[in-house]
């Protein structure tokens, strides 16, 4: 399986983190379920190969060719096909909000068809992506599409600074400390985050702390050391929260293979 990344146009860098591409051909039907973990970002996905199937309990539902996936607060399981070709647009936490009309909170945990968000423009975009012959062309097509759909909404100008503050503290800031450091009430922060990002400040911080655990894991001497280094009260709190997000205990997760999710991880 081949994974690659490209940067968007400089005009989009304030909203789009990167474009990523996943390609491969197994020759046989895939049987390994890939677990995707939340990272605080939203993504636009276009399958130019065989669409993945999403696992929901005992059911398997094929993903659409093109959709936007809203913020995740827990894992999802996907089953790739034998011919993989995926383009992903990874937005900054606040980025997607500038390209769609509906509130970001309405997308939480949902895969919403590009047609529902962009109407007839969706089919033209998909056709061009399918017809293009390399990832550079696909990136240029996506650049034009996003620039044509930029809303230039009036948004809270300090949201990126608040997110940087949460990142600097690696998701371990309490909401009480966050309100004191930013000068905003808890209710104001809730409104800003739901409108711009689609998650509450608490949920967003929780995800960033989880991502920090993944970064610290290679240097930790034990799970207890890892829990305390990441700012959890104790190992029990750490294990409970990690399991809720990842669907697996920390001990089992770090023993296993990371699969596709390992390709997406940003150290």
Backbone as CSV, one residue per row, in Angstrom:
resi,resn,N_x,N_y,N_z,CA_x,CA_y,CA_z,C_x,C_y,C_z
1,UNK,0.846,-1.189,0.000,0.000,0.000,0.000,0.888,1.248,0.000
2,UNK,0.580,2.222,-0.848,1.407,3.412,-0.999,0.654,4.629,-0.478
3,UNK,1.300,5.367,0.429,0.711,6.566,1.022,1.565,7.764,0.661
4,UNK,0.912,8.870,0.265,1.652,10.087,-0.063,0.844,11.307,0.366
5,UNK,1.523,12.444,0.463,0.894,13.693,0.864,1.339,14.821,-0.054
6,UNK,0.454,15.789,-0.258,0.778,17.012,-0.980,0.187,18.198,-0.224
7,UNK,0.827,19.344,-0.344,0.304,20.561,0.278,-0.717,21.215,-0.640
8,UNK,-1.736,21.835,-0.073,-2.697,22.580,-0.890,-2.082,23.878,-1.377
9,UNK,-2.810,24.601,-2.201,-2.405,25.938,-2.609,-2.160,26.808,-1.372
10,UNK,-1.203,27.729,-1.471,-0.925,28.628,-0.351,-2.162,29.432,0.050
11,UNK,-3.084,29.634,-0.885,-4.318,30.370,-0.589,-5.239,29.589,0.351
12,UNK,-4.997,28.276,0.470,-5.866,27.427,1.281,-5.219,26.967,2.580
13,UNK,-3.945,27.283,2.772,-3.194,26.726,3.894,-3.764,27.106,5.261
14,UNK,-4.472,28.211,5.345,-5.060,28.607,6.623,-6.232,27.709,7.014
15,UNK,-6.735,26.926,6.066,-7.926,26.101,6.307,-7.685,24.617,6.051
16,UNK,-6.788,24.301,5.119,-6.534,22.910,4.731,-5.131,22.517,5.170
17,UNK,-5.034,21.450,5.945,-3.731,21.005,6.439,-2.942,20.306,5.346
18,UNK,-3.597,19.399,4.621,-2.895,18.660,3.566,-3.875,17.829,2.755
19,UNK,-3.385,17.373,1.618,-4.056,16.349,0.830,-3.267,15.053,1.025
20,UNK,-3.974,13.951,1.192,-3.288,12.669,1.289,-3.903,11.666,0.319
21,UNK,-3.097,10.714,-0.064,-3.506,9.724,-1.062,-3.083,8.329,-0.596
22,UNK,-3.993,7.384,-0.770,-3.729,5.999,-0.398,-4.067,5.122,-1.601
23,UNK,-3.086,4.358,-2.068,-3.285,3.543,-3.270,-2.702,2.152,-3.052
24,UNK,-3.341,1.154,-3.626,-2.831,-0.207,-3.526,-3.770,-1.182,-4.203
25,UNK,-3.249,-2.346,-4.483,-4.055,-3.400,-5.112,-3.652,-4.727,-4.485
26,UNK,-4.597,-5.371,-3.828,-4.286,-6.618,-3.131,-4.515,-7.852,-3.995
27,UNK,-5.411,-7.726,-4.988,-5.715,-8.886,-5.827,-6.730,-9.821,-5.213
28,UNK,-6.944,-9.691,-3.916,-7.953,-10.502,-3.226,-8.783,-9.589,-2.341
29,UNK,-9.955,-10.036,-2.000,-10.827,-9.241,-1.140,-10.189,-9.066,0.234
30,UNK,-10.111,-7.838,0.710,-9.485,-7.559,1.997,-10.297,-8.185,3.132
31,UNK,-9.597,-8.655,4.148,-10.280,-9.239,5.301,-9.861,-8.568,6.604
32,UNK,-8.898,-7.646,6.522,-8.401,-6.964,7.715,-9.147,-5.653,7.928
33,UNK,-9.807,-5.548,9.050,-10.525,-4.323,9.382,-9.518,-3.268,9.843
34,UNK,-9.651,-2.066,9.304,-8.771,-0.956,9.667,-9.514,-0.024,10.625
35,UNK,-8.905,0.215,11.782,-9.526,1.083,12.784,-8.982,2.501,12.634
36,UNK,-9.881,3.457,12.422,-9.515,4.863,12.273,-9.828,5.591,13.573
37,UNK,-8.847,6.334,14.074,-8.981,7.004,15.363,-9.174,8.510,15.188
38,UNK,-9.899,9.140,16.099,-10.127,10.596,15.991,-8.838,11.380,16.193
39,UNK,-8.717,12.512,15.459,-7.521,13.354,15.598,-7.857,14.837,15.699
40,UNK,-9.139,15.178,15.805,-9.533,16.581,15.943,-9.730,17.307,14.630
41,UNK,-9.608,16.598,13.518,-9.771,17.212,12.196,-10.948,16.585,11.460
42,UNK,-11.487,17.321,10.491,-12.506,16.781,9.596,-11.867,16.507,8.243
43,UNK,-12.504,15.652,7.453,-11.905,15.277,6.177,-12.944,15.157,5.068
44,UNK,-12.513,15.505,3.880,-13.275,15.259,2.661,-12.614,14.063,1.993
45,UNK,-13.418,13.075,1.625,-12.889,11.826,1.064,-13.472,11.586,-0.328
46,UNK,-12.602,11.214,-1.267,-13.048,10.762,-2.586,-12.381,9.418,-2.883
47,UNK,-13.207,8.422,-3.129,-12.699,7.112,-3.532,-12.592,7.081,-5.059
48,UNK,-11.377,7.006,-5.588,-11.227,6.776,-7.022,-10.849,5.325,-7.291
49,UNK,-10.798,4.544,-6.234,-10.729,3.094,-6.320,-12.029,2.539,-5.756
50,UNK,-11.975,1.328,-5.278,-13.169,0.699,-4.701,-13.464,1.305,-3.331
51,UNK,-14.670,1.822,-3.116,-14.994,2.413,-1.806,-14.849,1.404,-0.670
52,UNK,-14.436,1.908,0.493,-14.340,1.074,1.680,-15.743,0.752,2.192
53,UNK,-15.809,-0.228,3.061,-17.053,-0.533,3.759,-16.884,-0.172,5.234
54,UNK,-17.892,0.468,5.807,-17.873,0.822,7.222,-18.550,-0.289,8.013
55,UNK,-17.875,-0.712,9.078,-18.392,-1.801,9.901,-19.208,-1.217,11.043
56,UNK,-20.461,-1.588,11.124,-21.340,-1.185,12.219,-21.903,-2.437,12.866
57,UNK,-21.242,-2.910,13.915,-21.669,-4.157,14.539,-21.521,-5.311,13.572
58,UNK,-22.627,-5.970,13.282,-22.600,-7.086,12.331,-22.892,-6.649,10.898
59,UNK,-23.103,-5.360,10.693,-23.440,-4.847,9.371,-22.242,-4.188,8.702
60,UNK,-22.209,-4.262,7.375,-21.200,-3.599,6.572,-21.909,-2.709,5.556
61,UNK,-21.573,-1.431,5.556,-22.199,-0.482,4.640,-21.129,0.177,3.779
62,UNK,-21.281,0.046,2.466,-20.292,0.627,1.573,-20.339,2.148,1.622
63,UNK,-19.185,2.763,1.747,-19.119,4.210,1.748,-19.452,4.764,0.370
64,UNK,-19.898,6.003,0.351,-20.148,6.657,-0.928,-18.822,6.986,-1.607
65,UNK,-18.899,7.304,-2.885,-17.688,7.653,-3.618,-17.061,8.925,-3.082
66,UNK,-17.885,9.901,-2.702,-17.382,11.191,-2.238,-18.230,11.693,-1.070
67,UNK,-17.575,12.047,0.023,-18.304,12.503,1.204,-17.375,13.295,2.117
68,UNK,-17.970,13.974,3.055,-17.230,14.646,4.124,-17.527,13.914,5.414
69,UNK,-16.464,13.625,6.170,-16.675,12.996,7.476,-16.438,14.048,8.545
70,UNK,-17.441,14.221,9.398,-17.353,15.210,10.470,-16.431,14.752,11.582
71,UNK,-16.365,15.546,12.632,-15.486,15.241,13.750,-15.848,13.893,14.382
72,UNK,-14.827,13.124,14.686,-14.997,11.869,15.411,-14.641,12.080,16.868
73,UNK,-15.367,11.435,17.765,-14.952,11.420,19.161,-14.658,10.004,19.635
74,UNK,-14.788,9.033,18.721,-14.386,7.655,18.985,-14.067,6.983,17.659
75,UNK,-13.513,5.809,17.731,-13.034,5.095,16.547,-14.158,4.727,15.579
76,UNK,-13.765,4.475,14.325,-14.637,3.798,13.377,-13.825,2.677,12.734
77,UNK,-14.502,1.630,12.283,-13.851,0.501,11.631,-14.224,0.474,10.154
78,UNK,-13.210,0.325,9.309,-13.399,0.293,7.863,-12.775,-0.970,7.280
79,UNK,-13.387,-1.462,6.222,-12.857,-2.622,5.510,-12.526,-2.208,4.086
80,UNK,-11.239,-2.133,3.728,-10.866,-1.739,2.364,-11.244,-2.812,1.346
81,UNK,-11.353,-2.388,0.082,-11.553,-3.325,-1.006,-10.211,-3.813,-1.525
82,UNK,-10.224,-4.490,-2.673,-8.969,-5.005,-3.205,-8.267,-4.001,-4.112
83,UNK,-9.012,-2.991,-4.591,-8.411,-1.949,-5.417,-8.601,-0.621,-4.695
84,UNK,-7.544,-0.142,-4.047,-7.643,1.034,-3.184,-7.123,2.268,-3.902
85,UNK,-7.938,3.305,-3.924,-7.533,4.605,-4.426,-8.356,5.653,-3.686
86,UNK,-7.722,6.369,-2.769,-8.438,7.324,-1.923,-7.697,8.654,-1.919
87,UNK,-8.443,9.738,-2.082,-7.912,11.076,-1.845,-8.601,11.651,-0.619
88,UNK,-7.807,12.156,0.310,-8.355,12.789,1.496,-7.922,14.238,1.591
89,UNK,-8.832,15.093,1.997,-8.522,16.490,2.290,-8.640,16.647,3.797
90,UNK,-7.512,16.831,4.465,-7.551,16.999,5.920,-7.568,18.482,6.244
91,UNK,-8.677,18.919,6.817,-8.838,20.329,7.177,-8.247,20.596,8.558
92,UNK,-7.845,21.832,8.797,-7.580,22.250,10.165,-8.902,22.137,10.934
93,UNK,-8.846,22.038,12.258,-10.088,21.835,13.020,-11.194,22.824,12.667
94,UNK,-10.836,24.055,12.345,-11.812,25.089,12.010,-12.021,25.234,10.496
95,UNK,-11.263,24.494,9.695,-11.192,24.768,8.264,-12.431,24.449,7.453
96,UNK,-13.035,23.299,7.687,-14.175,22.872,6.873,-15.320,23.875,6.937
97,UNK,-15.461,24.527,8.075,-16.566,25.458,8.279,-16.616,26.560,7.221
98,UNK,-15.485,26.877,6.595,-15.436,27.943,5.597,-15.869,27.484,4.204
99,UNK,-16.211,26.205,4.043,-16.565,25.692,2.722,-17.971,25.103,2.654
100,UNK,-18.652,25.037,3.782,-19.988,24.452,3.805,-20.970,25.438,4.438
101,UNK,-22.251,25.207,4.192,-23.290,26.101,4.705,-23.838,25.653,6.055
102,UNK,-23.832,24.353,6.297,-24.441,23.859,7.534,-23.449,23.953,8.690
103,UNK,-23.926,24.056,9.935,-23.024,24.141,11.084,-22.153,22.889,11.203
104,UNK,-20.905,23.095,11.605,-19.971,21.980,11.733,-20.471,20.927,12.717
105,UNK,-21.200,21.366,13.753,-21.706,20.431,14.763,-22.673,19.416,14.166
106,UNK,-23.347,19.776,13.055,-24.305,18.862,12.423,-23.619,17.671,11.752
107,UNK,-22.307,17.755,11.569,-21.573,16.688,10.891,-20.916,15.714,11.855
108,UNK,-20.981,15.982,13.138,-20.245,15.160,14.102,-20.546,13.669,13.928
109,UNK,-19.492,12.905,13.682,-19.614,11.460,13.567,-20.348,10.980,12.341
110,UNK,-20.617,11.875,11.389,-21.421,11.524,10.223,-20.616,11.622,8.931
111,UNK,-20.927,10.731,8.006,-20.408,10.820,6.637,-21.519,11.416,5.779
112,UNK,-21.298,12.632,5.301,-22.327,13.354,4.545,-21.898,13.450,3.090
113,UNK,-22.760,13.018,2.195,-22.454,13.017,0.767,-22.053,14.406,0.283
114,UNK,-21.055,14.441,-0.578,-20.644,15.724,-1.161,-21.777,16.346,-1.953
115,UNK,-22.634,15.522,-2.521,-23.761,16.057,-3.284,-24.704,16.839,-2.374
116,UNK,-24.893,16.371,-1.146,-25.760,17.078,-0.200,-25.160,18.412,0.221
117,UNK,-23.832,18.501,0.175,-23.159,19.723,0.604,-22.889,20.697,-0.531
118,UNK,-22.627,20.160,-1.736,-22.201,21.019,-2.842,-23.062,20.891,-4.096
119,UNK,-24.138,20.132,-4.025,-25.054,20.025,-5.157,-24.405,19.441,-6.398
120,UNK,-24.753,19.992,-7.568,-24.283,19.446,-8.836,-22.772,19.570,-9.027
121,UNK,-22.129,20.473,-8.294,-20.676,20.639,-8.421,-19.937,19.379,-7.983
122,UNK,-20.592,18.581,-7.153,-19.956,17.346,-6.662,-19.610,16.406,-7.788
123,UNK,-20.549,16.177,-8.731,-20.321,15.206,-9.795,-19.179,15.640,-10.704
124,UNK,-19.104,16.931,-10.989,-18.009,17.438,-11.825,-16.664,17.213,-11.143
125,UNK,-16.610,17.473,-9.840,-15.374,17.254,-9.086,-14.973,15.785,-9.134
126,UNK,-15.910,14.904,-8.837,-15.611,13.465,-8.820,-15.152,12.994,-10.194
127,UNK,-15.839,13.435,-11.235,-15.455,13.031,-12.594,-14.031,13.458,-12.908
128,UNK,-13.662,14.676,-12.537,-12.314,15.175,-12.823,-11.263,14.406,-12.029
129,UNK,-11.576,14.086,-10.774,-10.633,13.315,-9.956,-10.448,11.914,-10.544
130,UNK,-11.540,11.305,-10.983,-11.458,9.954,-11.556,-10.697,9.950,-12.874
131,UNK,-10.827,11.021,-13.645,-10.182,11.085,-14.955,-8.701,11.479,-14.870
132,UNK,-8.296,12.128,-13.786,-6.904,12.573,-13.662,-5.982,11.365,-13.514
133,UNK,-4.736,11.554,-13.925,-3.821,10.402,-14.012,-2.780,10.351,-12.895
134,UNK,-2.664,11.395,-12.086,-1.679,11.363,-11.005,-2.146,12.252,-9.850
135,UNK,-1.486,12.102,-8.709,-1.943,12.796,-7.505,-1.740,14.311,-7.618
136,UNK,-0.754,14.751,-8.341,-0.537,16.196,-8.511,-1.731,16.830,-9.220
137,UNK,-2.228,16.173,-10.265,-3.413,16.671,-10.961,-4.614,16.692,-10.026
138,UNK,-4.763,15.641,-9.232,-5.889,15.573,-8.299,-5.829,16.724,-7.296
139,UNK,-4.632,17.032,-6.806,-4.470,18.133,-5.862,-4.833,19.468,-6.506
140,UNK,-4.434,19.677,-7.739,-4.749,20.929,-8.434,-6.250,21.065,-8.666
141,UNK,-6.904,19.954,-8.988,-8.359,19.961,-9.173,-9.057,20.326,-7.860
142,UNK,-8.574,19.739,-6.765,-9.175,20.021,-5.458,-8.918,21.465,-5.041
143,UNK,-7.730,21.990,-5.339,-7.449,23.402,-5.056,-8.517,24.300,-5.683
144,UNK,-8.776,24.085,-6.960,-9.737,24.928,-7.684,-11.138,24.770,-7.108
145,UNK,-11.515,23.541,-6.795,-12.842,23.284,-6.247,-13.037,24.018,-4.919
146,UNK,-12.090,23.885,-4.029,-12.227,24.514,-2.708,-12.193,26.038,-2.806
147,UNK,-11.336,26.577,-3.661,-11.296,28.033,-3.803,-12.606,28.572,-4.378
148,UNK,-13.235,27.780,-5.246,-14.528,28.192,-5.810,-15.654,28.131,-4.780
149,UNK,-15.466,27.356,-3.717,-16.527,27.183,-2.709,-16.164,27.813,-1.376
150,UNK,-15.169,28.660,-1.355,-14.804,29.352,-0.119,-15.895,30.353,0.254
151,UNK,-16.384,30.278,1.475,-17.534,31.087,1.908,-17.136,32.432,2.500
152,UNK,-15.900,32.533,2.973,-15.446,33.763,3.643,-16.421,34.165,4.743
153,UNK,-16.809,33.189,5.546,-17.741,33.445,6.637,-17.091,34.326,7.705
154,UNK,-17.920,35.070,8.391,-17.452,35.787,9.569,-17.363,34.780,10.699
155,UNK,-16.159,34.517,11.137,-15.970,33.527,12.188,-15.250,34.163,13.366
156,UNK,-15.270,33.469,14.482,-14.592,34.001,15.658,-13.088,34.033,15.380
157,UNK,-12.455,35.202,15.348,-11.061,35.313,14.901,-10.048,34.668,15.834
158,UNK,-10.426,34.421,17.096,-9.462,33.871,18.040,-9.496,32.369,18.177
159,UNK,-10.311,31.682,17.353,-10.476,30.243,17.557,-9.172,29.480,17.345
160,UNK,-8.379,29.881,16.344,-7.118,29.170,16.096,-6.139,29.370,17.245
161,UNK,-6.172,30.550,17.881,-5.293,30.813,19.023,-5.690,29.956,20.224
162,UNK,-7.009,29.779,20.420,-7.473,28.934,21.524,-7.062,27.484,21.273
163,UNK,-7.182,27.043,20.032,-6.779,25.687,19.693,-5.276,25.516,19.894
164,UNK,-4.498,26.525,19.505,-3.045,26.465,19.724,-2.728,26.359,21.219
165,UNK,-3.527,27.040,22.037,-3.334,26.980,23.485,-3.611,25.569,24.007
166,UNK,-4.675,24.967,23.526,-5.009,23.596,23.924,-3.915,22.632,23.460
167,UNK,-3.436,22.840,22.236,-2.357,21.984,21.718,-1.079,22.147,22.526
168,UNK,-0.763,23.404,22.888,0.453,23.665,23.660,0.428,22.905,24.982
169,UNK,-0.750,22.805,25.574,-0.900,22.068,26.835,-1.294,20.613,26.591
170,UNK,-1.211,20.189,25.359,-1.393,18.783,24.955,-2.716,18.205,25.431
171,UNK,-3.757,19.044,25.386,-5.102,18.591,25.712,-5.393,18.448,27.187
172,UNK,-4.457,18.847,28.049,-4.633,18.603,29.490,-5.195,19.792,30.258
173,UNK,-5.506,20.898,29.576,-6.103,22.057,30.250,-7.539,21.755,30.662
174,UNK,-7.868,22.061,31.900,-9.268,21.942,32.301,-10.054,23.086,31.667
175,UNK,-11.356,22.921,31.554,-12.188,23.985,30.982,-12.139,25.224,31.865
176,UNK,-12.051,25.013,33.177,-11.955,26.155,34.087,-10.695,26.976,33.793
177,UNK,-9.565,26.315,33.619,-8.315,27.027,33.301,-8.399,27.682,31.921
178,UNK,-9.036,27.000,30.999,-9.156,27.540,29.646,-9.980,28.819,29.640
179,UNK,-11.047,28.844,30.435,-11.864,30.065,30.493,-11.068,31.218,31.114
180,UNK,-10.285,30.914,32.140,-9.499,31.974,32.784,-8.381,32.487,31.880
181,UNK,-7.778,31.595,31.108,-6.661,31.982,30.243,-7.133,32.740,29.000
182,UNK,-8.355,32.465,28.556,-8.854,33.104,27.333,-9.764,34.290,27.616
183,UNK,-10.296,34.377,28.838,-11.218,35.461,29.164,-12.629,35.229,28.673
184,UNK,-12.926,34.013,28.216,-14.271,33.673,27.734,-14.978,32.795,28.757
185,UNK,-16.286,32.913,28.804,-17.060,32.031,29.671,-17.133,30.643,29.036
186,UNK,-17.512,29.676,29.856,-17.652,28.310,29.341,-18.709,28.262,28.237
187,UNK,-19.786,29.016,28.417,-20.853,29.023,27.411,-20.364,29.619,26.086
188,UNK,-19.572,30.696,26.165,-19.013,31.290,24.945,-18.105,30.299,24.220
189,UNK,-17.240,29.622,24.978,-16.331,28.648,24.363,-17.112,27.514,23.703
190,UNK,-18.154,27.057,24.387,-18.993,25.997,23.805,-19.557,26.451,22.460
191,UNK,-20.073,27.669,22.415,-20.679,28.174,21.182,-19.647,28.298,20.071
192,UNK,-18.486,28.864,20.378,-17.432,29.004,19.370,-17.025,27.650,18.814
193,UNK,-16.817,26.695,19.704,-16.319,25.392,19.269,-17.356,24.619,18.462
194,UNK,-18.602,24.639,18.899,-19.629,23.926,18.137,-19.815,24.551,16.750
195,UNK,-19.797,25.877,16.667,-19.988,26.550,15.383,-18.811,26.352,14.442
196,UNK,-17.598,26.449,14.964,-16.408,26.449,14.122,-15.813,25.061,13.905
197,UNK,-15.931,24.188,14.908,-15.205,22.918,14.882,-16.133,21.708,14.866
198,UNK,-17.225,21.806,15.607,-18.172,20.691,15.635,-18.089,19.839,16.879
199,UNK,-17.196,20.188,17.803,-17.066,19.486,19.073,-17.053,20.509,20.202
200,UNK,-17.347,20.063,21.402,-17.194,20.931,22.557,-15.709,21.080,22.875
201,UNK,-15.322,22.138,23.603,-13.915,22.274,24.003,-13.414,21.062,24.788
202,UNK,-14.279,20.500,25.634,-13.887,19.344,26.440,-13.607,18.134,25.562
203,UNK,-14.498,17.859,24.602,-14.303,16.718,23.708,-13.071,16.900,22.831
204,UNK,-12.884,18.125,22.331,-11.718,18.405,21.495,-10.433,18.212,22.293
205,UNK,-10.390,18.715,23.513,-9.206,18.558,24.366,-8.940,17.090,24.655
206,UNK,-9.999,16.357,24.877,-9.880,14.913,25.159,-9.200,14.178,24.000
207,UNK,-9.568,14.554,22.789,-8.981,13.921,21.608,-7.508,14.295,21.464
208,UNK,-7.182,15.572,21.708,-5.778,15.983,21.609,-4.923,15.302,22.667
209,UNK,-5.481,15.095,23.841,-4.726,14.377,24.878,-4.517,12.916,24.464
210,UNK,-5.528,12.332,23.865,-5.397,10.960,23.349,-4.303,10.886,22.287
211,UNK,-4.292,11.851,21.365,-3.255,11.880,20.338,-1.872,12.060,20.959
212,UNK,-1.797,12.820,22.038,-0.518,12.999,22.722,-0.031,11.693,23.333
213,UNK,-0.959,10.881,23.817,-0.600,9.558,24.327,0.106,8.741,23.243
214,UNK,-0.439,8.790,22.023,0.162,8.027,20.932,1.579,8.518,20.635
215,UNK,1.790,9.824,20.780,3.133,10.374,20.544,4.113,9.967,21.643
216,UNK,3.631,9.949,22.894,4.505,9.672,24.030,4.792,8.184,24.231
217,UNK,3.989,7.341,23.598,4.031,5.905,23.894,5.403,5.277,23.660
218,UNK,6.119,5.729,22.641,7.411,5.092,22.315,8.479,5.376,23.381
219,UNK,8.277,6.426,24.183,9.282,6.795,25.184,8.897,6.400,26.605
220,UNK,7.644,5.998,26.794,7.160,5.682,28.141,7.742,4.360,28.635
221,UNK,8.068,4.306,29.933,8.631,3.085,30.524,7.541,2.082,30.901
222,UNK,6.327,2.582,31.118,5.205,1.728,31.499,3.919,2.456,31.182
223,UNK,2.796,1.762,31.274,1.507,2.412,31.037,1.206,3.444,32.117
224,UNK,1.651,3.175,33.342,1.461,4.159,34.403,2.255,5.427,34.115
225,UNK,3.484,5.248,33.672,4.316,6.390,33.295,3.685,7.148,32.140
226,UNK,3.145,6.424,31.190,2.490,7.044,30.038,1.272,7.847,30.472
227,UNK,0.470,7.279,31.350,-0.742,7.958,31.826,-0.399,9.265,32.531
228,UNK,0.576,9.229,33.411,0.941,10.431,34.156,1.609,11.470,33.259
229,UNK,2.430,11.020,32.313,3.094,11.944,31.385,2.082,12.680,30.516
230,UNK,0.974,12.013,30.215,-0.045,12.603,29.354,-1.071,13.426,30.131
231,UNK,-0.931,13.501,31.455,-1.791,14.371,32.236,-3.058,13.733,32.776
232,UNK,-3.138,12.397,32.793,-4.304,11.726,33.377,-4.148,11.636,34.890
233,UNK,-5.284,11.546,35.596,-5.243,11.499,37.052,-4.519,10.254,37.544
234,UNK,-4.846,9.135,36.913,-4.230,7.868,37.287,-4.393,6.895,36.133
235,UNK,-3.862,5.700,36.282,-3.901,4.739,35.184,-5.324,4.279,34.883
236,UNK,-6.162,4.188,35.916,-7.543,3.749,35.688,-8.291,4.756,34.818
237,UNK,-8.120,6.046,35.123,-8.742,7.100,34.316,-8.223,7.041,32.887
238,UNK,-6.919,6.890,32.749,-6.288,6.791,31.434,-6.834,5.606,30.642
239,UNK,-6.873,4.443,31.273,-7.320,3.232,30.581,-8.779,3.349,30.147
240,UNK,-9.613,3.901,31.015,-11.039,4.040,30.700,-11.250,4.977,29.509
241,UNK,-10.587,6.138,29.535,-10.767,7.110,28.457,-10.160,6.616,27.151
242,UNK,-8.995,5.995,27.233,-8.352,5.459,26.031,-9.244,4.405,25.378
243,UNK,-9.804,3.522,26.176,-10.647,2.447,25.652,-11.915,2.995,25.012
244,UNK,-12.493,4.044,25.605,-13.686,4.658,25.024,-13.398,5.235,23.639
245,UNK,-12.223,5.816,23.465,-11.886,6.452,22.191,-11.405,5.431,21.164
246,UNK,-10.528,4.525,21.586,-9.877,3.595,20.651,-10.601,2.268,20.498
247,UNK,-11.536,1.969,21.405,-12.230,0.690,21.327,-11.362,-0.481,21.717
248,UNK,-10.257,-0.202,22.378,-9.316,-1.230,22.792,-8.549,-0.709,23.998
249,UNK,-8.136,-1.579,24.874,-7.365,-1.134,26.028,-5.986,-0.674,25.581
250,UNK,-5.349,0.197,26.342,-3.999,0.629,25.961,-3.032,-0.536,25.807
251,UNK,-3.107,-1.492,26.703,-2.180,-2.633,26.637,-2.346,-3.397,25.326
252,UNK,-3.580,-3.663,24.948,-3.823,-4.410,23.708,-3.508,-3.561,22.474
253,UNK,-3.839,-2.274,22.552,-3.596,-1.412,21.394,-2.115,-1.337,21.055
254,UNK,-1.279,-1.119,22.056,0.140,-0.936,21.786,0.860,-2.233,21.453
255,UNK,0.200,-3.363,21.675,0.766,-4.645,21.255,0.492,-4.927,19.784
256,UNK,-0.584,-4.343,19.244,-1.050,-4.703,17.908,-0.446,-3.866,16.801
257,UNK,-0.793,-4.253,15.568,-0.391,-3.497,14.381,-1.294,-2.274,14.239
258,UNK,-0.742,-1.186,13.726,-1.497,0.063,13.613,-2.191,0.223,12.252
259,UNK,-1.768,-0.549,11.254,-2.433,-0.534,9.953,-2.455,0.844,9.319
260,UNK,-3.544,1.124,8.607,-3.686,2.396,7.912,-3.608,3.567,8.868
261,UNK,-4.149,3.403,10.072,-4.131,4.502,11.029,-2.717,4.971,11.351
262,UNK,-1.765,4.043,11.302,-0.376,4.406,11.535,0.171,5.328,10.464
263,UNK,-0.369,5.230,9.248,0.066,6.109,8.165,-0.421,7.535,8.388
264,UNK,-1.583,7.677,9.001,-2.183,8.985,9.194,-1.625,9.722,10.411
265,UNK,-0.951,8.997,11.286,-0.521,9.599,12.550,0.520,10.684,12.315
266,UNK,0.320,11.825,12.981,1.241,12.942,12.867,2.030,13.080,14.158
267,UNK,3.297,12.785,14.098,4.147,12.813,15.310,4.344,14.243,15.794
